[in-house]
Amino acid sequence: MKFTCSQLTLTRALNTVSKAVSNKTTIPVLRGILIQAKDNKLTLTASDLDISIIREMPAEIEEEGSAVVPSKLFGDIVRKLPNEEIVIEDTAAGILNMSTSSSDFSVVTMPVDQFPKIGDSIEDKAVVRIEANMFREMIRKTSFAASMEEAKGTLVGILTELTPDTIEMVALDGFRLAHTSKEMINEESRSFIVAAKIMNELSKITSDEIEAATVRISLGDKSAVVNVGSTEIILRIMEGEFIRYRDIIPKDSQIKVVISRSLLLESIERASLLAKEGKNNLIKFSIRDSMITITSRSEEGNVKEEIGIDKEGDDLDIGFNSKYVIDVLKAIDDEEIMMNFKNSISPCVISPVEGREFEYLVLPVRIPNI
């Protein structure tokens, strides 16, 4: 194998495919990237068996062939090379040589036949086309609420639901729930679950592929193929049922509060400085007439913040983990939001003042002495 390519183009391709490389794997070849030179183009592939990324790039191919190179070492070398053409050639001795006008490197390769077979097309059972910006936005608005504990099964994932005229994403971890919905025409109704960490990687890839306006997703029973620009991602669809999340969201709120999102976020962030010194980031909301008072108390001191509101319903005292509320407020772009309460032990539901584009649920905590 021998080819010549741009250092900058190769660096960008490596930055994309390396997102599928796992340093925790016990299979050495999965720490590598498969390089294939054929038909006057270069194809880079990486996989951790849950997600596989395939990226094509232009190159001048002199001799076709393939090699598996250690991802971190090869990537570090290429990034440090000068921004010019690189000549890359492998030898029969399992060595890959890289040279520019002023630098020469060689790295030991791994057996190509040990790299997993990737890229077999799945039969299209459902095809989704979604605007890249919308795709990234929906992931940002939900992924933070997915569980980090693998033992929680499908709760580490994001549920995507397709109807003939909407796309919805949902994530929850037992303490908060994030739900967002957008209008979109779909060929059929379908739902699937993908791990949140994989969805976040997909979001980063769509950001890298700045010229790609659309994400195409082909859905099979156990896997999906995502195409964005010159990159193809093959990922595993999680098995199992997602929690019936619609049954969790209260429908009969008795107290409604309209408040500035930015003022609320700033106040909670200040209050959380003391909450962190206490236990579980606890803060208290005291809702009275046209004012909400946020307090936190620890051995280090006390804090009190007041914000004007529009309120319907009774007064209320309720406590929260400040981190969970902050995460929600940072995911919302609206300047004003509505907070819906039932009582001090029922979840708070945060929604738009108008419309149903998002819905967040945060469980309260008991704070009798704050």
Kinemage of the C-alpha trace (Angstrom):
@kinemage 1
@onewidth
@group {chain A} dominant
@subgroup {mainchain}
@vectorlist {calphas} color= white
{ca met a 1} P 0.000 0.000 0.000
{ca lys a 2} L 1.286 3.473 -0.902
{ca phe a 3} L -0.562 6.769 -1.133
{ca thr a 4} L -0.173 10.536 -0.802
{ca cys a 5} L -2.661 12.748 1.013
{ca ser a 6} L -3.076 16.115 2.697
{ca gln a 7} L -1.982 16.305 6.338
{ca leu a 8} L -4.931 18.573 7.193
{ca thr a 9} L -7.515 16.342 5.500
{ca leu a 10} L -6.092 13.223 7.154
{ca thr a 11} L -6.096 14.942 10.552
{ca arg a 12} L -9.770 15.843 10.222
{ca ala a 13} L -10.682 12.312 9.171
{ca leu a 14} L -8.752 10.829 12.104
{ca asn a 15} L -10.463 13.207 14.534
{ca thr a 16} L -13.812 11.836 13.350
{ca val a 17} L -13.133 8.085 13.262
{ca ser a 18} L -11.152 8.086 16.520
{ca lys a 19} L -14.429 8.821 18.349
{ca ala a 20} L -15.235 5.110 17.927
{ca val a 21} L -11.952 3.913 19.436
{ca ser a 22} L -12.167 2.608 22.997
{ca asn a 23} L -9.108 2.643 25.227
{ca lys a 24} L -10.874 0.319 27.666
{ca thr a 25} L -11.201 -2.614 25.279
{ca thr a 26} L -9.321 -5.853 25.948
{ca ile a 27} L -9.106 -6.527 22.192
{ca pro a 28} L -5.884 -4.851 20.987
{ca val a 29} L -6.957 -4.450 17.352
{ca leu a 30} L -9.956 -2.333 18.442
{ca arg a 31} L -7.480 0.288 19.627
{ca gly a 32} L -6.500 0.692 16.014
{ca ile a 33} L -7.820 2.340 12.863
{ca leu a 34} L -8.180 0.398 9.637
{ca ile a 35} L -6.762 2.258 6.622
{ca gln a 36} L -7.854 1.072 3.178
{ca ala a 37} L -6.449 2.568 -0.027
{ca lys a 38} L -8.547 1.696 -3.057
{ca asp a 39} L -10.157 3.302 -6.124
{ca asn a 40} L -8.183 6.526 -5.638
{ca lys a 41} L -9.681 7.221 -2.234
{ca leu a 42} L -8.789 6.501 1.350
{ca thr a 43} L -11.221 4.901 3.799
{ca leu a 44} L -10.617 5.038 7.564
{ca thr a 45} L -12.588 2.774 9.909
{ca ala a 46} L -12.718 2.458 13.702
{ca ser a 47} L -15.029 0.463 15.970
{ca asp a 48} L -15.689 -0.461 19.579
{ca leu a 49} L -18.404 -2.918 18.423
{ca asp a 50} L -21.180 -0.641 19.737
{ca ile a 51} L -20.377 2.134 17.278
{ca ser a 52} L -18.346 1.969 14.084
{ca ile a 53} L -17.293 5.035 12.093
{ca ile a 54} L -16.250 4.935 8.438
{ca arg a 55} L -14.823 8.065 6.810
{ca glu a 56} L -13.788 8.500 3.182
{ca met a 57} L -11.267 11.096 1.990
{ca pro a 58} L -9.408 11.863 -1.215
{ca ala a 59} L -5.881 10.539 -1.754
{ca glu a 60} L -3.508 9.780 -4.582
{ca ile a 61} L -3.202 5.997 -4.544
{ca glu a 62} L -0.042 4.461 -6.007
{ca glu a 63} L -0.506 0.959 -4.581
{ca glu a 64} L -3.763 -0.343 -3.156
{ca gly a 65} L -3.760 -2.102 0.179
{ca ser a 66} L -4.759 -1.886 3.825
{ca ala a 67} L -3.258 -1.678 7.307
{ca val a 68} L -4.368 -1.283 10.921
{ca val a 69} L -2.476 1.419 12.818
{ca pro a 70} L -2.572 2.246 16.550
{ca ser a 71} L -5.095 5.064 16.796
{ca lys a 72} L -3.505 7.306 19.421
{ca leu a 73} L 0.100 7.077 18.206
{ca phe a 74} L -0.755 7.416 14.523
{ca gly a 75} L -3.132 10.311 15.209
{ca asp a 76} L -0.620 12.135 17.400
{ca ile a 77} L 2.067 11.827 14.717
{ca val a 78} L -0.164 13.044 11.883
{ca arg a 79} L -1.394 16.049 13.912
{ca lys a 80} L 2.210 17.130 14.601
{ca leu a 81} L 3.383 16.833 11.004
{ca pro a 82} L 3.638 20.013 8.912
{ca asn a 83} L 0.610 21.050 6.872
{ca glu a 84} L 1.693 19.557 3.558
{ca glu a 85} L 1.442 16.344 1.564
{ca ile a 86} L 2.259 13.116 3.413
{ca val a 87} L 3.533 9.980 1.685
{ca ile a 88} L 2.415 6.842 3.537
{ca glu a 89} L 3.618 3.347 2.662
{ca asp a 90} L 3.445 0.001 4.438
{ca thr a 91} L 6.007 -2.768 4.186
{ca ala a 92} L 5.782 -6.521 4.244
{ca ala a 93} L 7.408 -6.440 7.696
{ca gly a 94} L 4.314 -4.844 9.270
{ca ile a 95} L 5.732 -1.320 9.364
{ca leu a 96} L 3.972 1.812 8.141
{ca asn a 97} L 6.231 4.635 6.979
{ca met a 98} L 5.147 8.289 6.891
{ca ser a 99} L 7.229 11.007 5.323
{ca thr a 100} L 7.011 14.711 4.510
{ca ser a 101} L 9.628 17.086 3.154
{ca ser a 102} L 11.288 17.270 6.572
{ca ser a 103} L 9.991 14.357 8.696
{ca asp a 104} L 10.056 10.571 8.609
{ca phe a 105} L 8.140 8.284 10.979
{ca ser a 106} L 7.451 4.578 11.110
{ca val a 107} L 4.938 2.713 13.270
{ca val a 108} L 4.238 -0.971 13.795
{ca thr a 109} L 0.893 -2.092 12.327
{ca met a 110} L -1.589 -4.726 13.546
{ca pro a 111} L -3.039 -7.671 11.585
{ca val a 112} L -5.777 -6.572 9.197
{ca asp a 113} L -7.530 -9.964 9.363
{ca gln a 114} L -8.181 -9.456 13.095
{ca phe a 115} L -10.125 -6.236 12.538
{ca pro a 116} L -13.905 -6.822 12.710
{ca lys a 117} L -15.872 -6.950 9.470
{ca ile a 118} L -17.766 -3.678 9.306
{ca gly a 119} L -19.862 -1.925 6.737
{ca asp a 120} L -22.231 -4.650 5.589
{ca ser a 121} L -25.386 -2.834 4.547
{ca ile a 122} L -28.518 -3.433 6.569
{ca glu a 123} L -31.830 -3.804 4.849
{ca asp a 124} L -33.634 -0.481 5.035
{ca lys a 125} L -36.796 -0.896 7.099
{ca ala a 126} L -37.194 2.776 7.918
{ca val a 127} L -35.324 5.790 6.647
{ca val a 128} L -35.225 9.042 8.579
{ca arg a 129} L -33.901 12.307 7.200
{ca ile a 130} L -33.446 15.048 9.757
{ca glu a 131} L -31.839 18.473 9.567
{ca ala a 132} L -28.373 18.307 11.153
{ca asn a 133} L -28.962 21.412 13.296
{ca met a 134} L -32.250 20.024 14.595
{ca phe a 135} L -30.626 16.648 15.308
{ca arg a 136} L -27.870 18.254 17.389
{ca glu a 137} L -30.330 20.493 19.220
{ca met a 138} L -32.614 17.616 20.226
{ca ile a 139} L -29.670 15.571 21.521
{ca arg a 140} L -28.397 18.558 23.521
{ca lys a 141} L -31.812 19.067 25.070
{ca thr a 142} L -32.126 15.449 26.268
{ca ser a 143} L -28.822 13.570 26.611
{ca phe a 144} L -27.858 15.116 29.956
{ca ala a 145} L -30.865 13.435 31.618
{ca ala a 146} L -29.867 9.879 30.643
{ca ser a 147} L -28.502 7.640 33.390
{ca met a 148} L -24.748 7.112 33.695
{ca glu a 149} L -25.225 3.722 35.367
{ca glu a 150} L -24.958 0.788 32.940
{ca ala a 151} L -27.001 -1.344 35.363
{ca lys a 152} L -30.063 0.788 34.569
{ca gly a 153} L -30.430 -0.788 31.130
{ca thr a 154} L -32.269 1.334 28.569
{ca leu a 155} L -32.157 4.389 30.853
{ca val a 156} L -28.588 5.000 29.649
{ca gly a 157} L -30.118 5.660 26.237
{ca ile a 158} L -32.213 8.244 24.431
{ca leu a 159} L -35.578 7.082 23.122
{ca thr a 160} L -36.389 8.470 19.670
{ca glu a 161} L -40.023 8.242 18.610
{ca leu a 162} L -41.197 8.890 15.063
{ca thr a 163} L -44.784 9.591 14.106
{ca pro a 164} L -46.049 10.653 10.665
{ca asp a 165} L -45.610 14.327 11.595
{ca thr a 166} L -43.225 14.538 14.589
{ca ile a 167} L -39.896 13.393 15.948
{ca glu a 168} L -39.473 13.179 19.733
{ca met a 169} L -36.509 12.381 21.968
{ca val a 170} L -36.717 11.376 25.635
{ca ala a 171} L -34.159 10.618 28.348
{ca leu a 172} L -34.525 10.037 32.078
{ca asp a 173} L -32.480 8.715 34.977
{ca gly a 174} L -34.986 8.379 37.812
{ca phe a 175} L -34.429 11.912 39.148
{ca arg a 176} L -35.242 14.028 36.091
{ca leu a 177} L -36.802 13.580 32.664
{ca ala a 178} L -36.106 15.455 29.431
{ca his a 179} L -38.498 15.414 26.477
{ca thr a 180} L -38.337 17.423 23.260
{ca ser a 181} L -40.540 17.342 20.182
{ca lys a 182} L -40.237 18.800 16.672
{ca glu a 183} L -42.525 18.782 13.666
{ca met a 184} L -41.153 16.553 10.909
{ca ile a 185} L -42.689 14.435 8.150
{ca asn a 186} L -41.736 10.740 8.471
{ca glu a 187} L -42.355 7.788 6.196
{ca glu a 188} L -43.621 5.634 9.060
{ca ser a 189} L -44.019 5.456 12.829
{ca arg a 190} L -41.078 3.902 14.625
{ca ser a 191} L -39.196 4.084 17.920
{ca phe a 192} L -35.646 3.108 18.853
{ca ile a 193} L -33.185 3.563 21.721
{ca val a 194} L -29.514 4.476 21.317
{ca ala a 195} L -27.050 4.982 24.164
{ca ala a 196} L -26.743 8.675 25.071
{ca lys a 197} L -22.941 8.580 24.824
{ca ile a 198} L -23.255 7.357 21.223
{ca met a 199} L -25.842 10.019 20.415
{ca asn a 200} L -23.456 12.651 21.780
{ca glu a 201} L -20.715 11.337 19.486
{ca leu a 202} L -23.133 11.543 16.549
{ca ser a 203} L -23.827 15.151 17.481
{ca lys a 204} L -20.099 15.949 17.436
{ca ile a 205} L -19.672 14.267 14.052
{ca thr a 206} L -22.476 16.318 12.511
{ca ser a 207} L -20.725 19.420 13.850
{ca asp a 208} L -17.491 18.324 12.152
{ca glu a 209} L -19.315 17.726 8.858
{ca ile a 210} L -20.181 21.404 8.525
{ca glu a 211} L -21.195 21.087 4.864
{ca ala a 212} L -23.757 18.375 5.595
{ca ala a 213} L -27.217 19.867 6.139
{ca thr a 214} L -29.027 16.548 6.584
{ca val a 215} L -28.534 13.390 8.640
{ca arg a 216} L -29.826 10.168 7.046
{ca ile a 217} L -30.640 7.264 9.363
{ca ser a 218} L -31.426 3.763 8.031
{ca leu a 219} L -33.022 1.639 10.743
{ca gly a 220} L -32.821 -2.118 11.082
{ca asp a 221} L -33.994 -4.283 13.967
{ca lys a 222} L -30.721 -4.281 15.909
{ca ser a 223} L -28.578 -1.645 14.234
{ca ala a 224} L -28.759 1.629 12.377
{ca val a 225} L -26.619 3.227 9.695
{ca val a 226} L -26.203 6.990 9.948
{ca asn a 227} L -24.846 8.937 6.987
{ca val a 228} L -23.685 12.519 7.345
{ca gly a 229} L -21.477 14.043 4.690
{ca ser a 230} L -18.592 11.698 3.859
{ca thr a 231} L -18.962 9.799 7.134
{ca glu a 232} L -20.948 6.642 7.815
{ca ile a 233} L -21.696 5.512 11.364
{ca ile a 234} L -22.995 2.048 12.201
{ca leu a 235} L -24.406 1.768 15.700
{ca arg a 236} L -26.176 -0.702 17.917
{ca ile a 237} L -29.814 -0.165 18.793
{ca met a 238} L -30.442 -1.000 22.438
{ca glu a 239} L -32.726 -3.907 23.233
{ca gly a 240} L -35.462 -3.739 25.836
{ca glu a 241} L -38.452 -1.572 26.642
{ca phe a 242} L -38.211 2.075 27.633
{ca ile a 243} L -40.158 3.309 30.656
{ca arg a 244} L -43.694 4.510 29.884
{ca tyr a 245} L -42.567 8.056 30.467
{ca arg a 246} L -45.881 9.706 29.591
{ca asp a 247} L -47.416 8.066 32.658
{ca ile a 248} L -44.816 9.742 34.889
{ca ile a 249} L -45.505 13.346 33.870
{ca pro a 250} L -48.196 14.966 36.079
{ca lys a 251} L -51.175 16.285 34.153
{ca asp a 252} L -52.965 18.152 36.939
{ca ser a 253} L -50.649 20.916 38.152
{ca gln a 254} L -52.353 23.324 40.566
{ca ile a 255} L -49.648 26.000 40.699
{ca lys a 256} L -48.246 27.676 37.581
{ca val a 257} L -45.290 30.051 37.645
{ca val a 258} L -43.984 32.069 34.679
{ca ile a 259} L -40.404 33.218 35.268
{ca ser a 260} L -37.316 34.481 33.438
{ca arg a 261} L -35.114 31.498 32.630
{ca ser a 262} L -31.852 33.468 32.713
{ca leu a 263} L -32.623 35.165 36.050
{ca leu a 264} L -33.623 31.836 37.582
{ca leu a 265} L -30.468 30.141 36.288
{ca glu a 266} L -28.196 32.887 37.599
{ca ser a 267} L -29.885 32.847 41.014
{ca ile a 268} L -29.688 29.071 41.380
{ca glu a 269} L -26.041 29.047 40.305
{ca arg a 270} L -25.270 31.569 43.043
{ca ala a 271} L -27.307 29.656 45.608
{ca ser a 272} L -25.611 26.416 44.627
{ca leu a 273} L -22.245 27.801 45.731
{ca leu a 274} L -23.404 27.235 49.303
{ca ala a 275} L -25.553 24.226 48.475
{ca lys a 276} L -22.394 22.382 47.398
{ca glu a 277} L -21.010 22.881 50.877
{ca gly a 278} L -24.051 21.149 52.343
{ca lys a 279} L -25.566 17.841 51.284
{ca asn a 280} L -26.829 16.861 47.826
{ca asn a 281} L -26.794 20.428 46.407
{ca leu a 282} L -30.058 21.239 48.180
{ca ile a 283} L -31.905 24.507 47.576
{ca lys a 284} L -35.388 25.652 48.606
{ca phe a 285} L -38.003 27.507 46.569
{ca ser a 286} L -40.505 29.590 48.535
{ca ile a 287} L -43.255 30.727 46.156
{ca arg a 288} L -45.310 33.603 47.513
{ca asp a 289} L -47.627 35.914 45.534
{ca ser a 290} L -45.450 37.566 42.847
{ca met a 291} L -42.079 36.440 44.208
{ca ile a 292} L -40.004 33.283 44.364
{ca thr a 293} L -37.333 33.177 47.074
{ca ile a 294} L -34.429 30.753 46.644
{ca thr a 295} L -32.465 29.853 49.752
{ca ser a 296} L -29.664 27.521 50.702
{ca arg a 297} L -27.979 26.940 54.021
{ca ser a 298} L -24.814 25.147 55.081
{ca glu a 299} L -22.264 25.301 57.868
{ca glu a 300} L -20.345 27.766 55.692
{ca gly a 301} L -23.185 30.307 55.487
{ca asn a 302} L -26.590 31.188 54.032
{ca val a 303} L -27.858 32.622 50.753
{ca lys a 304} L -31.148 34.213 49.717
{ca glu a 305} L -32.199 35.161 46.165
{ca glu a 306} L -35.489 36.762 45.091
{ca ile a 307} L -37.048 36.858 41.599
{ca gly a 308} L -40.317 38.367 40.417
{ca ile a 309} L -42.837 35.940 38.894
{ca asp a 310} L -46.345 35.611 37.513
{ca lys a 311} L -48.182 32.990 39.570
{ca glu a 312} L -51.469 31.141 39.455
{ca gly a 313} L -52.489 29.000 42.421
{ca asp a 314} L -51.463 28.589 46.043
{ca asp a 315} L -48.180 29.406 47.768
{ca leu a 316} L -45.608 26.609 47.987
{ca asp a 317} L -42.340 25.595 49.636
{ca ile a 318} L -40.392 22.938 47.726
{ca gly a 319} L -36.795 21.723 47.597
{ca phe a 320} L -34.571 20.533 44.750
{ca asn a 321} L -31.116 19.284 43.946
{ca ser a 322} L -29.731 22.457 42.358
{ca lys a 323} L -27.685 20.547 39.767
{ca tyr a 324} L -30.762 18.933 38.248
{ca val a 325} L -32.533 22.269 37.835
{ca ile a 326} L -29.408 23.968 36.445
{ca asp a 327} L -28.952 21.219 33.831
{ca val a 328} L -32.520 21.758 32.637
{ca leu a 329} L -32.276 25.559 32.482
{ca lys a 330} L -29.037 25.374 30.481
{ca ala a 331} L -30.728 23.129 27.908
{ca ile a 332} L -33.541 25.625 27.286
{ca asp a 333} L -33.208 28.598 24.928
{ca asp a 334} L -36.528 30.346 25.706
{ca glu a 335} L -36.254 33.532 27.746
{ca glu a 336} L -39.413 32.793 29.759
{ca ile a 337} L -40.501 29.379 31.009
{ca met a 338} L -43.438 27.934 32.900
{ca met a 339} L -42.940 25.874 36.060
{ca asn a 340} L -45.852 23.632 36.995
{ca phe a 341} L -46.267 22.338 40.565
{ca lys a 342} L -48.833 20.205 42.373
{ca asn a 343} L -47.418 20.067 45.909
{ca ser a 344} L -44.084 19.834 47.744
{ca ile a 345} L -43.644 16.099 47.066
{ca ser a 346} L -44.736 15.924 43.422
{ca pro a 347} L -42.406 16.573 40.471
{ca cys a 348} L -41.989 20.012 38.957
{ca val a 349} L -42.687 20.138 35.222
{ca ile a 350} L -40.890 22.841 33.236
{ca ser a 351} L -42.397 23.703 29.856
{ca pro a 352} L -42.598 26.577 27.355
{ca val a 353} L -44.994 29.425 28.070
{ca glu a 354} L -46.522 28.580 24.705
{ca gly a 355} L -46.299 25.394 22.663
{ca arg a 356} L -45.062 21.892 23.537
{ca glu a 357} L -41.558 21.834 22.107
{ca phe a 358} L -40.000 20.639 25.362
{ca glu a 359} L -40.982 19.236 28.731
{ca tyr a 360} L -38.698 18.650 31.702
{ca leu a 361} L -39.549 16.909 34.948
{ca val a 362} L -37.464 17.289 38.118
{ca leu a 363} L -38.188 15.363 41.310
{ca pro a 364} L -38.212 17.397 44.550
{ca val a 365} L -36.281 16.547 47.711
{ca arg a 366} L -37.278 16.944 51.334
{ca ile a 367} L -35.480 19.843 53.055
{ca pro a 368} L -37.356 20.514 56.283
{ca asn a 369} L -34.713 22.714 57.915
{ca ile a 370} L -33.228 24.751 55.073
